């Protein structure tokens, strides 16, 4: 299995999702605050998917 650098778009999407999760911890946002940990896990999965897929 070879790992590739994620594209800039995938990286930015993962960072935006992670920032939303962190903001959800600091500020009460109805849905985001309740599931902030899982939203952060989603950001990691998006980033890991970008690393594992070639050209993504």
PQR file of N, CA, C, O and H, with PARSE charges and radii, in Angstrom:
ATOM      1  N   UNK A   1       0.857  -1.169   0.000 -0.4000 1.5000
ATOM      2  CA  UNK A   1       0.000   0.000   0.000 -0.0000 2.0000
ATOM      3  C   UNK A   1       0.904   1.234   0.000  0.5500 1.7000
ATOM      4  O   UNK A   1       1.761   1.396   0.869 -0.5500 1.4000
ATOM      5  N   UNK A   2       0.698   2.075  -0.969 -0.4000 1.5000
ATOM      6  CA  UNK A   2       1.472   3.309  -1.031 -0.0000 2.0000
ATOM      7  C   UNK A   2       0.601   4.470  -0.586  0.5500 1.7000
ATOM      8  O   UNK A   2      -0.596   4.516  -0.869 -0.5500 1.4000
ATOM      9  H   UNK A   2       0.002   1.944  -1.674  0.4000 1.0000
ATOM     10  N   UNK A   3       1.212   5.387   0.103 -0.4000 1.5000
ATOM     11  CA  UNK A   3       0.506   6.579   0.562 -0.0000 2.0000
ATOM     12  C   UNK A   3       0.889   7.742  -0.332  0.5500 1.7000
ATOM     13  O   UNK A   3       2.040   7.872  -0.750 -0.5500 1.4000
ATOM     14  H   UNK A   3       2.185   5.350   0.333  0.4000 1.0000
ATOM     15  N   UNK A   4      -0.083   8.579  -0.618 -0.4000 1.5000
ATOM     16  CA  UNK A   4       0.128   9.745  -1.463 -0.0000 2.0000
ATOM     17  C   UNK A   4      -0.289  10.992  -0.700  0.5500 1.7000
ATOM     18  O   UNK A   4      -1.104  10.929   0.221 -0.5500 1.4000
ATOM     19  H   UNK A   4      -1.018   8.474  -0.278  0.4000 1.0000
ATOM     20  N   UNK A   5       0.267  12.099  -1.085 -0.4000 1.5000
ATOM     21  CA  UNK A   5      -0.152  13.355  -0.477 -0.0000 2.0000
ATOM     22  C   UNK A   5      -1.576  13.668  -0.934  0.5500 1.7000
ATOM     23  O   UNK A   5      -1.898  13.501  -2.111 -0.5500 1.4000
ATOM     24  H   UNK A   5       0.929  12.150  -1.833  0.4000 1.0000
ATOM     25  N   UNK A   6      -2.434  14.123  -0.011 -0.4000 1.5000
ATOM     26  CA  UNK A   6      -3.798  14.465  -0.421 -0.0000 2.0000
ATOM     27  C   UNK A   6      -3.779  15.732  -1.272  0.5500 1.7000
ATOM     28  O   UNK A   6      -2.868  16.553  -1.172 -0.5500 1.4000
ATOM     29  H   UNK A   6      -2.173  14.259   0.945  0.4000 1.0000
ATOM     30  N   UNK A   7      -4.795  15.871  -2.104 -0.4000 1.5000
ATOM     31  CA  UNK A   7      -4.869  17.094  -2.895 -0.0000 2.0000
ATOM     32  C   UNK A   7      -5.178  18.267  -1.977  0.5500 1.7000
ATOM     33  O   UNK A   7      -5.618  18.086  -0.842 -0.5500 1.4000
ATOM     34  H   UNK A   7      -5.536  15.205  -2.186  0.4000 1.0000
ATOM     35  N   UNK A   8      -4.949  19.434  -2.469 -0.4000 1.5000
ATOM     36  CA  UNK A   8      -5.171  20.628  -1.664 -0.0000 2.0000
ATOM     37  C   UNK A   8      -6.645  20.771  -1.295  0.5500 1.7000
ATOM     38  O   UNK A   8      -6.961  21.224  -0.195 -0.5500 1.4000
ATOM     39  H   UNK A   8      -4.591  19.582  -3.391  0.4000 1.0000
ATOM     40  N   UNK A   9      -7.540  20.398  -2.185 -0.4000 1.5000
ATOM     41  CA  UNK A   9      -8.980  20.500  -1.932 -0.0000 2.0000
ATOM     42  C   UNK A   9      -9.387  19.575  -0.788  0.5500 1.7000
ATOM     43  O   UNK A   9     -10.132  19.983   0.104 -0.5500 1.4000
ATOM     44  H   UNK A   9      -7.283  20.030  -3.079  0.4000 1.0000
ATOM     45  N   UNK A  10      -8.902  18.330  -0.807 -0.4000 1.5000
ATOM     46  CA  UNK A  10      -9.233  17.375   0.253 -0.0000 2.0000
ATOM     47  C   UNK A  10      -8.679  17.867   1.585  0.5500 1.7000
ATOM     48  O   UNK A  10      -9.355  17.775   2.609 -0.5500 1.4000
ATOM     49  H   UNK A  10      -8.297  17.999  -1.531  0.4000 1.0000
ATOM     50  N   UNK A  11      -7.467  18.381   1.578 -0.4000 1.5000
ATOM     51  CA  UNK A  11      -6.858  18.891   2.802 -0.0000 2.0000
ATOM     52  C   UNK A  11      -7.661  20.056   3.366  0.5500 1.7000
ATOM     53  O   UNK A  11      -7.907  20.111   4.571 -0.5500 1.4000
ATOM     54  H   UNK A  11      -6.918  18.455   0.746  0.4000 1.0000
ATOM     55  N   UNK A  12      -8.068  20.981   2.515 -0.4000 1.5000
ATOM     56  CA  UNK A  12      -8.837  22.147   2.975 -0.0000 2.0000
ATOM     57  C   UNK A  12     -10.196  21.708   3.510  0.5500 1.7000
ATOM     58  O   UNK A  12     -10.646  22.237   4.527 -0.5500 1.4000
ATOM     59  H   UNK A  12      -7.868  20.937   1.536  0.4000 1.0000
ATOM     60  N   UNK A  13     -10.852  20.772   2.868 -0.4000 1.5000
ATOM     61  CA  UNK A  13     -12.143  20.265   3.352 -0.0000 2.0000
ATOM     62  C   UNK A  13     -11.976  19.638   4.733  0.5500 1.7000
ATOM     63  O   UNK A  13     -12.790  19.883   5.623 -0.5500 1.4000
ATOM     64  H   UNK A  13     -10.486  20.342   2.042  0.4000 1.0000
ATOM     65  N   UNK A  14     -10.930  18.832   4.923 -0.4000 1.5000
ATOM     66  CA  UNK A  14     -10.687  18.200   6.219 -0.0000 2.0000
ATOM     67  C   UNK A  14     -10.404  19.245   7.299  0.5500 1.7000
ATOM     68  O   UNK A  14     -10.877  19.112   8.428 -0.5500 1.4000
ATOM     69  H   UNK A  14     -10.269  18.634   4.200  0.4000 1.0000
ATOM     70  N   UNK A  15      -9.648  20.268   6.966 -0.4000 1.5000
ATOM     71  CA  UNK A  15      -9.343  21.326   7.937 -0.0000 2.0000
ATOM     72  C   UNK A  15     -10.603  22.104   8.302  0.5500 1.7000
ATOM     73  O   UNK A  15     -10.808  22.431   9.471 -0.5500 1.4000
ATOM     74  H   UNK A  15      -9.264  20.376   6.049  0.4000 1.0000
ATOM     75  N   UNK A  16     -11.439  22.400   7.330 -0.4000 1.5000
ATOM     76  CA  UNK A  16     -12.682  23.132   7.601 -0.0000 2.0000
ATOM     77  C   UNK A  16     -13.596  22.314   8.516  0.5500 1.7000
ATOM     78  O   UNK A  16     -14.181  22.853   9.455 -0.5500 1.4000
ATOM     79  H   UNK A  16     -11.273  22.134   6.380  0.4000 1.0000
ATOM     80  N   UNK A  17     -13.717  21.024   8.243 -0.4000 1.5000
ATOM     81  CA  UNK A  17     -14.550  20.170   9.101 -0.0000 2.0000
ATOM     82  C   UNK A  17     -13.977  20.127  10.511  0.5500 1.7000
ATOM     83  O   UNK A  17     -14.731  20.186  11.482 -0.5500 1.4000
ATOM     84  H   UNK A  17     -13.242  20.586   7.479  0.4000 1.0000
ATOM     85  N   UNK A  18     -12.656  20.025  10.639 -0.4000 1.5000
ATOM     86  CA  UNK A  18     -12.021  20.000  11.959 -0.0000 2.0000
ATOM     87  C   UNK A  18     -12.228  21.321  12.704  0.5500 1.7000
ATOM     88  O   UNK A  18     -12.476  21.319  13.910 -0.5500 1.4000
ATOM     89  H   UNK A  18     -12.044  19.977   9.849  0.4000 1.0000
ATOM     90  N   UNK A  19     -12.129  22.430  12.004 -0.4000 1.5000
ATOM     91  CA  UNK A  19     -12.346  23.742  12.637 -0.0000 2.0000
ATOM     92  C   UNK A  19     -13.783  23.867  13.121  0.5500 1.7000
ATOM     93  O   UNK A  19     -14.029  24.408  14.200 -0.5500 1.4000
ATOM     94  H   UNK A  19     -11.928  22.432  11.024  0.4000 1.0000
ATOM     95  N   UNK A  20     -14.728  23.376  12.339 -0.4000 1.5000
ATOM     96  CA  UNK A  20     -16.132  23.401  12.765 -0.0000 2.0000
ATOM     97  C   UNK A  20     -16.306  22.599  14.048  0.5500 1.7000
ATOM     98  O   UNK A  20     -17.039  23.018  14.943 -0.5500 1.4000
ATOM     99  H   UNK A  20     -14.528  22.937  11.463  0.4000 1.0000
ATOM    100  N   UNK A  21     -15.642  21.455  14.148 -0.4000 1.5000
ATOM    101  CA  UNK A  21     -15.739  20.632  15.360 -0.0000 2.0000
ATOM    102  C   UNK A  21     -15.149  21.355  16.567  0.5500 1.7000
ATOM    103  O   UNK A  21     -15.729  21.328  17.652 -0.5500 1.4000
ATOM    104  H   UNK A  21     -15.047  21.114  13.421  0.4000 1.0000
ATOM    105  N   UNK A  22     -14.010  21.994  16.384 -0.4000 1.5000
ATOM    106  CA  UNK A  22     -13.379  22.711  17.497 -0.0000 2.0000
ATOM    107  C   UNK A  22     -14.235  23.894  17.929  0.5500 1.7000
ATOM    108  O   UNK A  22     -14.386  24.142  19.125 -0.5500 1.4000
ATOM    109  H   UNK A  22     -13.538  22.016  15.503  0.4000 1.0000
ATOM    110  N   UNK A  23     -14.788  24.614  16.986 -0.4000 1.5000
ATOM    111  CA  UNK A  23     -15.682  25.722  17.326 -0.0000 2.0000
ATOM    112  C   UNK A  23     -16.908  25.203  18.054  0.5500 1.7000
ATOM    113  O   UNK A  23     -17.414  25.861  18.963 -0.5500 1.4000
ATOM    114  H   UNK A  23     -14.665  24.413  16.014  0.4000 1.0000
ATOM    115  N   UNK A  24     -17.391  24.031  17.667 -0.4000 1.5000
ATOM    116  CA  UNK A  24     -18.534  23.424  18.346 -0.0000 2.0000
ATOM    117  C   UNK A  24     -18.254  23.086  19.797  0.5500 1.7000
ATOM    118  O   UNK A  24     -19.173  23.069  20.616 -0.5500 1.4000
ATOM    119  H   UNK A  24     -16.979  23.497  16.928  0.4000 1.0000
ATOM    120  N   UNK A  25     -17.006  22.819  20.127 -0.4000 1.5000
ATOM    121  CA  UNK A  25     -16.639  22.566  21.523 -0.0000 2.0000
ATOM    122  C   UNK A  25     -16.589  23.871  22.302  0.5500 1.7000
ATOM    123  O   UNK A  25     -16.995  23.913  23.464 -0.5500 1.4000
ATOM    124  H   UNK A  25     -16.260  22.833  19.461  0.4000 1.0000
ATOM    125  N   UNK A  26     -16.102  24.921  21.687 -0.4000 1.5000
ATOM    126  CA  UNK A  26     -15.922  26.199  22.384 -0.0000 2.0000
ATOM    127  C   UNK A  26     -17.200  27.022  22.475  0.5500 1.7000
ATOM    128  O   UNK A  26     -17.409  27.738  23.454 -0.5500 1.4000
ATOM    129  H   UNK A  26     -15.773  24.887  20.744  0.4000 1.0000
ATOM    130  N   UNK A  27     -18.058  26.924  21.459 -0.4000 1.5000
ATOM    131  CA  UNK A  27     -19.305  27.689  21.390 -0.0000 2.0000
ATOM    132  C   UNK A  27     -20.443  26.703  21.220  0.5500 1.7000
ATOM    133  O   UNK A  27     -20.315  25.731  20.475 -0.5500 1.4000
ATOM    134  H   UNK A  27     -17.889  26.343  20.664  0.4000 1.0000
ATOM    135  N   UNK A  28     -21.549  26.939  21.897 -0.4000 1.5000
ATOM    136  CA  UNK A  28     -22.681  26.027  21.790 -0.0000 2.0000
ATOM    137  C   UNK A  28     -23.389  26.203  20.449  0.5500 1.7000
ATOM    138  O   UNK A  28     -24.012  27.231  20.182 -0.5500 1.4000
ATOM    139  H   UNK A  28     -21.653  27.729  22.501  0.4000 1.0000
ATOM    140  N   UNK A  29     -23.276  25.182  19.625 -0.4000 1.5000
ATOM    141  CA  UNK A  29     -23.968  25.119  18.341 -0.0000 2.0000
ATOM    142  C   UNK A  29     -24.818  23.851  18.417  0.5500 1.7000
ATOM    143  O   UNK A  29     -24.277  22.769  18.649 -0.5500 1.4000
ATOM    144  H   UNK A  29     -22.770  24.347  19.842  0.4000 1.0000
ATOM    145  N   UNK A  30     -26.131  23.957  18.228 -0.4000 1.5000
ATOM    146  CA  UNK A  30     -27.026  22.834  18.538 -0.0000 2.0000
ATOM    147  C   UNK A  30     -26.560  21.452  18.080  0.5500 1.7000
ATOM    148  O   UNK A  30     -26.389  20.576  18.927 -0.5500 1.4000
ATOM    149  H   UNK A  30     -26.571  24.836  18.039  0.4000 1.0000
ATOM    150  N   UNK A  31     -26.352  21.219  16.821 -0.4000 1.5000
ATOM    151  CA  UNK A  31     -25.983  19.878  16.349 -0.0000 2.0000
ATOM    152  C   UNK A  31     -24.492  19.619  16.510  0.5500 1.7000
ATOM    153  O   UNK A  31     -24.079  18.534  16.919 -0.5500 1.4000
ATOM    154  H   UNK A  31     -26.491  21.931  16.133  0.4000 1.0000
ATOM    155  N   UNK A  32     -23.704  20.612  16.190 -0.4000 1.5000
ATOM    156  CA  UNK A  32     -22.251  20.444  16.164 -0.0000 2.0000
ATOM    157  C   UNK A  32     -21.697  20.178  17.560  0.5500 1.7000
ATOM    158  O   UNK A  32     -20.829  19.320  17.723 -0.5500 1.4000
ATOM    159  H   UNK A  32     -24.040  21.494  15.859  0.4000 1.0000
ATOM    160  N   UNK A  33     -22.175  20.887  18.552 -0.4000 1.5000
ATOM    161  CA  UNK A  33     -21.651  20.715  19.906 -0.0000 2.0000
ATOM    162  C   UNK A  33     -21.938  19.319  20.450  0.5500 1.7000
ATOM    163  O   UNK A  33     -21.122  18.768  21.189 -0.5500 1.4000
ATOM    164  H   UNK A  33     -22.880  21.583  18.420  0.4000 1.0000
ATOM    165  N   UNK A  34     -23.064  18.751  20.103 -0.4000 1.5000
ATOM    166  CA  UNK A  34     -23.413  17.422  20.594 -0.0000 2.0000
ATOM    167  C   UNK A  34     -22.551  16.329  19.956  0.5500 1.7000
ATOM    168  O   UNK A  34     -22.289  15.303  20.584 -0.5500 1.4000
ATOM    169  H   UNK A  34     -23.726  19.199  19.502  0.4000 1.0000
ATOM    170  N   UNK A  35     -22.117  16.538  18.735 -0.4000 1.5000
ATOM    171  CA  UNK A  35     -21.376  15.512  18.002 -0.0000 2.0000
ATOM    172  C   UNK A  35     -19.987  16.002  17.574  0.5500 1.7000
ATOM    173  O   UNK A  35     -19.479  15.573  16.538 -0.5500 1.4000
ATOM    174  H   UNK A  35     -22.329  17.371  18.224  0.4000 1.0000
ATOM    175  N   UNK A  36     -19.375  16.882  18.345 -0.4000 1.5000
ATOM    176  CA  UNK A  36     -18.093  17.475  17.957 -0.0000 2.0000
ATOM    177  C   UNK A  36     -17.001  16.416  17.776  0.5500 1.7000
ATOM    178  O   UNK A  36     -16.213  16.487  16.833 -0.5500 1.4000
ATOM    179  H   UNK A  36     -19.788  17.230  19.187  0.4000 1.0000
ATOM    180  N   UNK A  37     -16.960  15.444  18.674 -0.4000 1.5000
ATOM    181  CA  UNK A  37     -15.940  14.402  18.557 -0.0000 2.0000
ATOM    182  C   UNK A  37     -16.098  13.625  17.256  0.5500 1.7000
ATOM    183  O   UNK A  37     -15.114  13.374  16.561 -0.5500 1.4000
ATOM    184  H   UNK A  37     -17.600  15.387  19.441  0.4000 1.0000
ATOM    185  N   UNK A  38     -17.316  13.248  16.926 -0.4000 1.5000
ATOM    186  CA  UNK A  38     -17.555  12.465  15.712 -0.0000 2.0000
ATOM    187  C   UNK A  38     -17.331  13.294  14.461  0.5500 1.7000
ATOM    188  O   UNK A  38     -16.925  12.759  13.429 -0.5500 1.4000
ATOM    189  H   UNK A  38     -18.116  13.452  17.491  0.4000 1.0000
ATOM    190  N   UNK A  39     -17.588  14.584  14.536 -0.4000 1.5000
ATOM    191  CA  UNK A  39     -17.306  15.462  13.397 -0.0000 2.0000
ATOM    192  C   UNK A  39     -15.796  15.551  13.184  0.5500 1.7000
ATOM    193  O   UNK A  39     -15.325  15.582  12.047 -0.5500 1.4000
ATOM    194  H   UNK A  39     -17.918  15.019  15.374  0.4000 1.0000
ATOM    195  N   UNK A  40     -15.040  15.593  14.283 -0.4000 1.5000
ATOM    196  CA  UNK A  40     -13.586  15.601  14.169 -0.0000 2.0000
ATOM    197  C   UNK A  40     -13.074  14.268  13.604  0.5500 1.7000
ATOM    198  O   UNK A  40     -12.133  14.255  12.811 -0.5500 1.4000
ATOM    199  H   UNK A  40     -15.423  15.568  15.206  0.4000 1.0000
ATOM    200  N   UNK A  41     -13.681  13.163  14.004 -0.4000 1.5000
ATOM    201  CA  UNK A  41     -13.327  11.860  13.433 -0.0000 2.0000
ATOM    202  C   UNK A  41     -13.622  11.850  11.933  0.5500 1.7000
ATOM    203  O   UNK A  41     -12.845  11.301  11.152 -0.5500 1.4000
ATOM    204  H   UNK A  41     -14.445  13.173  14.649  0.4000 1.0000
ATOM    205  N   UNK A  42     -14.732  12.451  11.532 -0.4000 1.5000
ATOM    206  CA  UNK A  42     -15.061  12.548  10.109 -0.0000 2.0000
ATOM    207  C   UNK A  42     -13.982  13.319   9.349  0.5500 1.7000
ATOM    208  O   UNK A  42     -13.603  12.930   8.244 -0.5500 1.4000
ATOM    209  H   UNK A  42     -15.363  12.897  12.167  0.4000 1.0000
ATOM    210  N   UNK A  43     -13.493  14.397   9.931 -0.4000 1.5000
ATOM    211  CA  UNK A  43     -12.424  15.171   9.293 -0.0000 2.0000
ATOM    212  C   UNK A  43     -11.181  14.311   9.103  0.5500 1.7000
ATOM    213  O   UNK A  43     -10.528  14.376   8.062 -0.5500 1.4000
ATOM    214  H   UNK A  43     -13.801  14.713  10.829  0.4000 1.0000
ATOM    215  N   UNK A  44     -10.856  13.503  10.115 -0.4000 1.5000
ATOM    216  CA  UNK A  44      -9.698  12.615   9.995 -0.0000 2.0000
ATOM    217  C   UNK A  44      -9.923  11.561   8.918  0.5500 1.7000
ATOM    218  O   UNK A  44      -9.003  11.243   8.165 -0.5500 1.4000
ATOM    219  H   UNK A  44     -11.386  13.451  10.961  0.4000 1.0000
ATOM    220  N   UNK A  45     -11.122  11.023   8.837 -0.4000 1.5000
ATOM    221  CA  UNK A  45     -11.425  10.015   7.818 -0.0000 2.0000
ATOM    222  C   UNK A  45     -11.313  10.605   6.417  0.5500 1.7000
ATOM    223  O   UNK A  45     -10.803   9.953   5.506 -0.5500 1.4000
ATOM    224  H   UNK A  45     -11.869  11.282   9.449  0.4000 1.0000
ATOM    225  N   UNK A  46     -11.784  11.829   6.243 -0.4000 1.5000
ATOM    226  CA  UNK A  46     -11.661  12.501   4.943 -0.0000 2.0000
ATOM    227  C   UNK A  46     -10.190  12.670   4.588  0.5500 1.7000
ATOM    228  O   UNK A  46      -9.787  12.418   3.452 -0.5500 1.4000
ATOM    229  H   UNK A  46     -12.198  12.359   6.983  0.4000 1.0000
ATOM    230  N   UNK A  47      -9.387  13.100   5.563 -0.4000 1.5000
ATOM    231  CA  UNK A  47      -7.961  13.288   5.306 -0.0000 2.0000
ATOM    232  C   UNK A  47      -7.273  11.950   5.032  0.5500 1.7000
ATOM    233  O   UNK A  47      -6.445  11.857   4.125 -0.5500 1.4000
ATOM    234  H   UNK A  47      -9.714  13.305   6.486  0.4000 1.0000
ATOM    235  N   UNK A  48      -7.605  10.923   5.800 -0.4000 1.5000
ATOM    236  CA  UNK A  48      -7.013   9.598   5.579 -0.0000 2.0000
ATOM    237  C   UNK A  48      -7.422   9.054   4.213  0.5500 1.7000
ATOM    238  O   UNK A  48      -6.610   8.436   3.524 -0.5500 1.4000
ATOM    239  H   UNK A  48      -8.278  10.998   6.536  0.4000 1.0000
ATOM    240  N   UNK A  49      -8.663   9.277   3.820 -0.4000 1.5000
ATOM    241  CA  UNK A  49      -9.102   8.854   2.496 -0.0000 2.0000
ATOM    242  C   UNK A  49      -8.326   9.546   1.394  0.5500 1.7000
ATOM    243  O   UNK A  49      -7.993   8.932   0.381 -0.5500 1.4000
ATOM    244  H   UNK A  49      -9.322   9.779   4.380  0.4000 1.0000
ATOM    245  N   UNK A  50      -8.038  10.823   1.590 -0.4000 1.5000
ATOM    246  CA  UNK A  50      -7.244  11.554   0.611 -0.0000 2.0000
ATOM    247  C   UNK A  50      -5.823  11.053   0.516  0.5500 1.7000
ATOM    248  O   UNK A  50      -5.212  11.124  -0.550 -0.5500 1.4000
ATOM    249  H   UNK A  50      -8.309  11.322   2.413  0.4000 1.0000
ATOM    250  N   UNK A  51      -5.279  10.542   1.625 -0.4000 1.5000
ATOM    251  CA  UNK A  51      -3.918  10.000   1.623 -0.0000 2.0000
ATOM    252  C   UNK A  51      -3.891   8.627   0.962  0.5500 1.7000
ATOM    253  O   UNK A  51      -2.926   8.280   0.281 -0.5500 1.4000
ATOM    254  H   UNK A  51      -5.775  10.485   2.491  0.4000 1.0000
ATOM    255  N   UNK A  52      -4.946   7.849   1.161 -0.4000 1.5000
ATOM    256  CA  UNK A  52      -4.946   6.482   0.629 -0.0000 2.0000
ATOM    257  C   UNK A  52      -5.315   6.403  -0.844  0.5500 1.7000
ATOM    258  O   UNK A  52      -4.895   5.473  -1.532 -0.5500 1.4000
ATOM    259  H   UNK A  52      -5.730   8.130   1.714  0.4000 1.0000
ATOM    260  N   UNK A  53      -6.092   7.361  -1.343 -0.4000 1.5000
ATOM    261  CA  UNK A  53      -6.512   7.325  -2.753 -0.0000 2.0000
ATOM    262  C   UNK A  53      -5.529   8.095  -3.619  0.5500 1.7000
ATOM    263  O   UNK A  53      -5.123   9.210  -3.290 -0.5500 1.4000
ATOM    264  H   UNK A  53      -6.433   8.117  -0.784  0.4000 1.0000
ATOM    265  N   UNK A  54      -5.163   7.486  -4.716 -0.4000 1.5000
ATOM    266  CA  UNK A  54      -4.242   8.154  -5.633 -0.0000 2.0000
ATOM    267  C   UNK A  54      -4.994   9.197  -6.452  0.5500 1.7000
ATOM    268  O   UNK A  54      -6.029   8.893  -7.045 -0.5500 1.4000
ATOM    269  H   UNK A  54      -5.493   6.581  -4.983  0.4000 1.0000
ATOM    270  N   UNK A  55      -4.492  10.394  -6.486 -0.4000 1.5000
ATOM    271  CA  UNK A  55      -5.101  11.463  -7.257 -0.0000 2.0000
ATOM    272  C   UNK A  55      -6.281  12.134  -6.582  0.5500 1.7000
ATOM    273  O   UNK A  55      -6.949  12.956  -7.210 -0.5500 1.4000
ATOM    274  H   UNK A  55      -3.651  10.640  -6.004  0.4000 1.0000
ATOM    275  N   UNK A  56      -6.562  11.819  -5.334 -0.4000 1.5000
ATOM    276  CA  UNK A  56      -7.699  12.435  -4.643 -0.0000 2.0000
ATOM    277  C   UNK A  56      -7.263  13.668  -3.899  0.5500 1.7000
ATOM    278  O   UNK A  56      -8.083  14.324  -3.255 -0.5500 1.4000
ATOM    279  H   UNK A  56      -6.019  11.152  -4.823  0.4000 1.0000
TER
END
